[in-house]
Amino acid sequence: MRKNMQQQKRFCKTEQKSNRQVSRRDIVKSCQDYLQKVNDRKTGNILFSDGRDENWCADTATFIYKDNLGDKLPADFGSSSVSGLKSWGEKHKCYTETSVMSKQKRATWILSNVKPGDTMIQKRNGVSHTGIVTEVYEKDGVVYFKTIEGNYGRPKKLQEVTRNSNDAGLSGFTSMAEWLDK
């Protein structure tokens, strides 16, 4: 019953937004609304992964985009795995691999192309992670970006993280421009 109520609430929220343009600001605000939320059975918050016992950073990004954009997204959008989100971006030609760029080119590219509402993808030593970009800026000659990421820190929760363009684990970004900038 509780799960059905959650699904109905999500559906209603999506229905309300389907008749208007969803902006990058809306995506960032939605992320901020969930800051500090946890996603485990112990606390009863099974919002992002429907109770599955798994890493949930990709579930969080998928939930936030679907909750805000609903039927505006392609039917194949979303994944509970980071590699699934990356593959989706590659398939839809909106993913850019930045790990192959020089540090300077990567910094310039991020500053010029990455916008709030886009998705960051990381992979380091076989471990992957994702988050939704909330801000991109330059300070003292270094390019930084802030993300809100699920399944982060101790205890695992939704947190805002500041990263820089030289992050060794940074793989790339999926642009959501096609769905947020129309």
KEKE-3310 file (N, C-alpha, C; in steps of 0.2 Angstrom, whole numbers, plus 5000, padded with zeros to 4 digits):
npx = (5004:5009:5020:5012:5006:5017:5021:5010:5010:5022:5018:5008:5015:5023:5014:5008:5019:5021:5014:5021:5036:5051:5064:5082:5085:5074:5077:5089:5083:5075:5084:5090:5080:5080:5092:5102:5094:5092:5093:5088:5082:5082:5079:5067:5066:5064:5064:5072:5077:5066:5066:5076:5091:5105:5118:5114:5116:5114:5100:5095:5098:5091:5078:5075:5076:5066:5055:5054:5054:5046:5036:5042:5055:5064:5057:5066:5074:5084:5091:5097:5110:5126:5134:5124:5117:5127:5128:5115:5117:5127:5120:5110:5118:5122:5132:5148:5164:5176:5188:5198:5203:5215:5221:5219:5211:5200:5196:5192:5182:5173:5169:5164:5153:5146:5132:5121:5110:5114:5122:5135:5148:5157:5172:5183:5195:5187:5176:5160:5151:5139:5131:5121:5124:5125:5131:5143:5159:5173:5188:5202:5209:5206:5194:5179:5165:5149:5140:5125:5124:5118:5119:5132:5146:5148:5136:5129:5121:5111:5120:5128:5142:5158:5168:5183:5189:5200:5199:5203:5195:5185:5174:5165:5152:5134:5124:5109:5102:5094:5082:5080:5082:5073)
npy = (4994:5006:5008:5009:5021:5030:5029:5034:5047:5051:5050:5059:5071:5071:5072:5084:5092:5089:5097:5109:5118:5111:5117:5119:5124:5119:5105:5106:5112:5102:5092:5098:5098:5085:5083:5076:5065:5048:5031:5018:5002:5002:5015:5017:5024:5022:5028:5030:5018:5009:5000:4991:4983:4990:4999:5016:5028:5030:5026:5037:5048:5044:5044:5057:5064:5058:5060:5074:5077:5067:5060:5067:5063:5051:5034:5024:5029:5030:5020:5008:5007:5015:5013:5010:5022:5029:5022:5025:5038:5038:5031:5040:5051:5061:5060:5064:5059:5064:5060:5057:5068:5081:5089:5103:5105:5098:5105:5118:5113:5108:5120:5127:5119:5111:5111:5116:5103:5093:5077:5069:5057:5045:5034:5024:5013:5002:5005:5014:5030:5042:5059:5073:5088:5104:5116:5126:5132:5144:5146:5154:5150:5137:5125:5121:5110:5108:5094:5085:5070:5054:5040:5043:5047:5044:5042:5034:5045:5058:5070:5086:5089:5095:5096:5095:5099:5091:5079:5063:5052:5056:5053:5057:5067:5068:5077:5085:5094:5093:5090:5099:5112:5116)
npz = (5000:5004:4995:4983:4986:4986:4973:4967:4971:4965:4952:4951:4953:4942:4932:4934:4930:4917:4908:4907:4903:4909:4918:4919:4932:4939:4940:4947:4959:4963:4966:4977:4986:4991:4998:5010:5012:5015:5009:5013:5020:5034:5039:5032:5021:5005:4993:4982:4976:4976:4986:4983:4988:4985:4977:4975:4967:4953:4953:4960:4951:4940:4946:4949:4937:4930:4938:4936:4922:4917:4904:4894:4893:4883:4881:4884:4894:4909:4922:4934:4936:4934:4922:4914:4913:4907:4895:4889:4887:4877:4867:4864:4859:4867:4877:4882:4883:4894:4899:4891:4886:4887:4902:4902:4890:4895:4906:4900:4891:4900:4907:4896:4891:4901:4910:4924:4929:4920:4919:4928:4926:4933:4934:4943:4946:4943:4950:4949:4948:4949:4947:4948:4940:4948:4947:4939:4938:4938:4948:4953:4942:4941:4936:4943:4948:4955:4961:4965:4973:4975:4987:4994:5004:5022:5034:5020:5009:5001:4994:4992:4982:4979:4965:4955:4938:4936:4942:4944:4943:4934:4921:4911:4904:4903:4893:4896:4888:4877:4882:4892:4887:4878)
capx = (5000:5014:5023:5007:5005:5023:5021:5004:5013:5027:5015:5004:5020:5025:5008:5008:5024:5021:5011:5025:5043:5055:5070:5088:5083:5069:5081:5093:5079:5072:5090:5091:5074:5081:5098:5103:5090:5095:5089:5089:5076:5082:5075:5061:5066:5065:5062:5075:5078:5061:5068:5082:5097:5110:5121:5109:5117:5111:5093:5093:5098:5085:5071:5075:5074:5059:5050:5053:5052:5041:5035:5046:5061:5063:5055:5072:5078:5085:5095:5100:5118:5130:5136:5117:5116:5132:5126:5110:5119:5130:5115:5107:5123:5123:5137:5155:5170:5181:5194:5203:5205:5221:5218:5217:5205:5194:5193:5189:5176:5168:5167:5160:5148:5142:5127:5116:5105:5118:5124:5142:5149:5164:5174:5189:5197:5182:5170:5157:5147:5136:5128:5118:5127:5121:5134:5150:5163:5181:5191:5209:5212:5204:5187:5175:5158:5146:5135:5121:5125:5115:5124:5138:5148:5146:5132:5127:5115:5111:5124:5131:5149:5162:5174:5186:5190:5206:5197:5206:5190:5180:5174:5162:5145:5128:5120:5102:5100:5088:5075:5079:5083:5068)
capy = (5000:5012:5009:5012:5028:5033:5029:5039:5054:5053:5051:5066:5076:5071:5074:5092:5096:5087:5102:5115:5117:5110:5120:5116:5126:5114:5099:5108:5113:5095:5088:5101:5096:5078:5083:5072:5059:5041:5026:5011:4999:5003:5021:5017:5028:5017:5032:5031:5012:5005:4995:4986:4984:4991:5006:5020:5035:5030:5026:5044:5053:5042:5046:5065:5066:5055:5064:5081:5077:5062:5058:5071:5059:5045:5029:5020:5033:5028:5014:5008:5007:5020:5011:5010:5029:5031:5019:5028:5045:5037:5029:5046:5055:5067:5059:5066:5056:5069:5057:5056:5075:5084:5093:5110:5105:5095:5111:5122:5110:5108:5127:5130:5115:5107:5115:5113:5098:5088:5071:5068:5050:5044:5028:5024:5007:4998:5008:5020:5034:5048:5064:5078:5094:5110:5123:5125:5139:5144:5150:5154:5146:5130:5124:5117:5109:5105:5089:5082:5063:5049:5035:5047:5048:5040:5037:5035:5049:5062:5075:5090:5087:5100:5092:5099:5096:5087:5073:5057:5047:5059:5049:5062:5070:5067:5083:5085:5100:5091:5089:5105:5118:5118)
capz = (5000:5005:4989:4979:4988:4984:4965:4965:4972:4960:4945:4951:4952:4935:4928:4935:4926:4910:4904:4906:4902:4915:4917:4923:4939:4942:4941:4953:4965:4965:4969:4983:4990:4993:5001:5016:5012:5014:5005:5016:5023:5041:5040:5029:5015:5000:4988:4975:4973:4977:4991:4981:4992:4980:4976:4972:4964:4947:4954:4962:4945:4936:4949:4949:4930:4928:4942:4934:4915:4915:4897:4890:4891:4879:4884:4887:4899:4916:4924:4941:4935:4931:4915:4910:4911:4902:4888:4887:4884:4871:4862:4862:4857:4872:4882:4880:4887:4895:4902:4885:4885:4891:4908:4900:4886:4899:4910:4895:4889:4905:4908:4891:4889:4906:4913:4929:4926:4916:4923:4928:4926:4936:4935:4945:4949:4943:4954:4945:4952:4945:4951:4944:4941:4950:4946:4936:4939:4938:4953:4954:4936:4941:4934:4948:4947:4960:4960:4970:4972:4980:4989:4994:5010:5027:5031:5013:5008:4995:4997:4987:4982:4974:4961:4950:4931:4936:4946:4941:4941:4930:4914:4906:4906:4898:4892:4896:4884:4872:4886:4897:4884:4873)
cpx = (5004:5017:5019:5006:5011:5023:5015:5007:5018:5023:5011:5009:5022:5020:5007:5013:5024:5018:5015:5032:5047:5062:5076:5087:5079:5072:5085:5089:5077:5078:5091:5086:5076:5088:5097:5098:5094:5090:5090:5083:5076:5078:5069:5061:5068:5063:5065:5076:5072:5062:5073:5088:5103:5113:5116:5110:5114:5103:5091:5093:5092:5078:5070:5073:5067:5054:5049:5051:5047:5041:5039:5053:5059:5061:5060:5076:5078:5088:5097:5107:5121:5132:5129:5116:5121:5130:5120:5112:5123:5125:5112:5111:5123:5128:5144:5160:5175:5188:5199:5206:5211:5217:5216:5211:5199:5191:5190:5183:5171:5165:5162:5153:5144:5138:5123:5111:5108:5120:5132:5143:5156:5165:5181:5190:5191:5175:5167:5153:5144:5132:5125:5121:5123:5124:5141:5153:5170:5183:5198:5212:5210:5196:5184:5168:5155:5141:5131:5121:5121:5120:5131:5140:5146:5142:5130:5120:5116:5115:5127:5139:5152:5168:5177:5188:5196:5205:5199:5201:5185:5180:5171:5156:5140:5125:5113:5098:5094:5081:5074:5080:5079:5063)
cpy = (5006:5013:5012:5019:5033:5034:5034:5046:5056:5054:5057:5071:5077:5074:5082:5095:5094:5093:5109:5113:5116:5113:5117:5118:5122:5108:5100:5108:5106:5091:5091:5099:5089:5078:5080:5066:5053:5037:5019:5009:5001:5010:5022:5021:5024:5021:5031:5024:5007:4999:4990:4988:4984:4998:5010:5026:5035:5030:5034:5048:5051:5045:5053:5067:5064:5059:5071:5081:5072:5059:5062:5067:5053:5039:5024:5024:5030:5021:5014:5007:5013:5019:5011:5017:5032:5029:5023:5035:5044:5035:5036:5052:5062:5066:5061:5063:5062:5066:5056:5063:5077:5088:5100:5110:5102:5101:5116:5119:5110:5115:5129:5126:5112:5113:5112:5108:5092:5082:5070:5060:5049:5036:5028:5017:5002:5000:5014:5023:5039:5053:5069:5085:5100:5116:5121:5132:5138:5148:5149:5150:5139:5129:5119:5115:5106:5100:5088:5074:5059:5044:5038:5048:5043:5044:5039:5039:5054:5068:5080:5089:5092:5096:5097:5096:5091:5081:5067:5052:5050:5055:5054:5064:5069:5074:5082:5091:5098:5091:5095:5111:5120:5123)
cpz = (5000:4998:4983:4980:4985:4976:4963:4966:4967:4953:4945:4950:4945:4930:4928:4930:4919:4905:4904:4905:4909:4914:4921:4930:4942:4944:4947:4960:4968:4969:4976:4988:4994:4997:5008:5017:5011:5011:5007:5019:5031:5043:5037:5023:5009:4993:4981:4972:4974:4981:4989:4985:4987:4980:4973:4969:4958:4948:4956:4956:4941:4939:4948:4942:4928:4932:4939:4926:4913:4908:4892:4888:4887:4883:4887:4892:4906:4917:4931:4941:4932:4924:4911:4908:4906:4895:4885:4884:4878:4865:4859:4860:4861:4877:4879:4885:4887:4898:4897:4883:4889:4897:4906:4895:4890:4903:4905:4893:4894:4907:4903:4890:4895:4909:4919:4926:4922:4921:4922:4929:4928:4935:4937:4948:4949:4946:4950:4950:4947:4950:4946:4945:4943:4949:4943:4936:4939:4944:4953:4948:4936:4940:4939:4945:4953:4958:4966:4969:4977:4982:4990:5002:5016:5032:5024:5012:5002:4998:4991:4988:4977:4972:4957:4943:4931:4940:4942:4939:4936:4923:4909:4909:4901:4898:4892:4892:4880:4876:4891:4894:4879:4875)
residu = (MET:ARG:LYS:ASN:MET:GLN:GLN:GLN:LYS:ARG:PHE:CYS:LYS:THR:GLU:GLN:LYS:SER:ASN:ARG:GLN:VAL:SER:ARG:ARG:ASP:ILE:VAL:LYS:SER:CYS:GLN:ASP:TYR:LEU:GLN:LYS:VAL:ASN:ASP:ARG:LYS:THR:GLY:ASN:ILE:LEU:PHE:SER:ASP:GLY:ARG:ASP:GLU:ASN:TRP:CYS:ALA:ASP:THR:ALA:THR:PHE:ILE:TYR:LYS:ASP:ASN:LEU:GLY:ASP:LYS:LEU:PRO:ALA:ASP:PHE:GLY:SER:SER:SER:VAL:SER:GLY:LEU:LYS:SER:TRP:GLY:GLU:LYS:HIS:LYS:CYS:TYR:THR:GLU:THR:SER:VAL:MET:SER:LYS:GLN:LYS:ARG:ALA:THR:TRP:ILE:LEU:SER:ASN:VAL:LYS:PRO:GLY:ASP:THR:MET:ILE:GLN:LYS:ARG:ASN:GLY:VAL:SER:HIS:THR:GLY:ILE:VAL:THR:GLU:VAL:TYR:GLU:LYS:ASP:GLY:VAL:VAL:TYR:PHE:LYS:THR:ILE:GLU:GLY:ASN:TYR:GLY:ARG:PRO:LYS:LYS:LEU:GLN:GLU:VAL:THR:ARG:ASN:SER:ASN:ASP:ALA:GLY:LEU:SER:GLY:PHE:THR:SER:MET:ALA:GLU:TRP:LEU:ASP:LYS)
# end
